[in-house]
Amino acid sequence: MILGIQGTRSFDKYQSIFIRGMGRALSLMKDGDKEFIVYAAGTANINSMAHEFVNVSNFKGRGIKAAVKPVPPKWIRENIHDFDMFLYFCSPKEPLSDLCEYADQKIENAEAYRY
């Protein structure tokens, strides 16, 4: 599974929303998939949430290699065809990012979580 994530500075719902989004990504992993790679395009709080999620989840126990790799949004845009899913996290009434809208047009599994 190759996952791209991005979000806003104001998003702070790790326990209730971020984990739900990451769980959705995990549910889409194909049988036999042995990697869960998260390309995190910011902001810093979203990148930190991704690191925390990967660190506390028991991926090794399930034989899955997991990693978080911070990248600029431009890198995800240029490589979007390699992604299985893209998640965007923001607070209510905040607009979607250009990257989120682009991902929504280019890949099947692009989701925005606004809470």
Secondary structure as GFF3:
##gff-version 3
##sequence-region A 1 115
A	DSSP	beta_strand	2	7	.	.	.	ID=ss1
A	DSSP	pi_helix	14	18	.	.	.	ID=ss2
A	DSSP	alpha_helix	19	27	.	.	.	ID=ss3
A	DSSP	beta_strand	35	40	.	.	.	ID=ss4
A	DSSP	alpha_helix	44	56	.	.	.	ID=ss5
A	DSSP	three_ten_helix	60	62	.	.	.	ID=ss6
A	DSSP	beta_strand	65	70	.	.	.	ID=ss7
A	DSSP	alpha_helix	73	78	.	.	.	ID=ss8
A	DSSP	three_ten_helix	80	82	.	.	.	ID=ss9
A	DSSP	beta_strand	85	90	.	.	.	ID=ss10
A	DSSP	alpha_helix	98	106	.	.	.	ID=ss11
A	DSSP	beta_strand	110	114	.	.	.	ID=ss12
###
